[in-house]
Amino acid sequence: MAVIEVDLISGYIPEKQDLKQMLNDVHIKRYEVDGRKINFYIDELVVEDLCVNFRVIREVDVEDVKPGTIIVYDYYQPELSISKWLACFADV
């Protein structure tokens, strides 16, 4: 099992309806939301691309916005991981 951990950009929260719809994807088994962090649980990572798309809502105006992160790791061996930064480039 693998986990995709998304820590959102400060001031934003996920659109819950989009997350619920993601459960229709055969790869995503479940998700958990804890504040601005979302964990997606996947049976296994496969060679094909897996897109995790959802909208975010600005909950609070933050003056000094901090980037978020995406970490993908093996649930049973969390030391096997990769991470990337998320940044907000436009005020939409």
C-alpha positions, 0 to 999 in steps of 0.5 A: 500500500502507498500513501500520497500525503498532500500538505496544502499551501497555507490558508487553503483547505480541500474541496470536500466534494472533489475528494469524495468523487475521487473514491470513484478512481479504482486506485484510490481506496480511501482518504483522510483529511486533517486540517490542510493535510490530506492522505490518499491511500492506494493499494499499489503504485503502478507504472501508469500515471495517477492524477490526484486532482481536487480544488482548494478553497481559500479559508483564510487570507495569509500574508506570507503564504508558505508552500505545501508539500506532496510526499509519496511513500510506502505505507509499510516502509515510510523511508521509501519516499519522494517529496515535491513542493507545492507553490501558489503562482497566481491569486485566482 
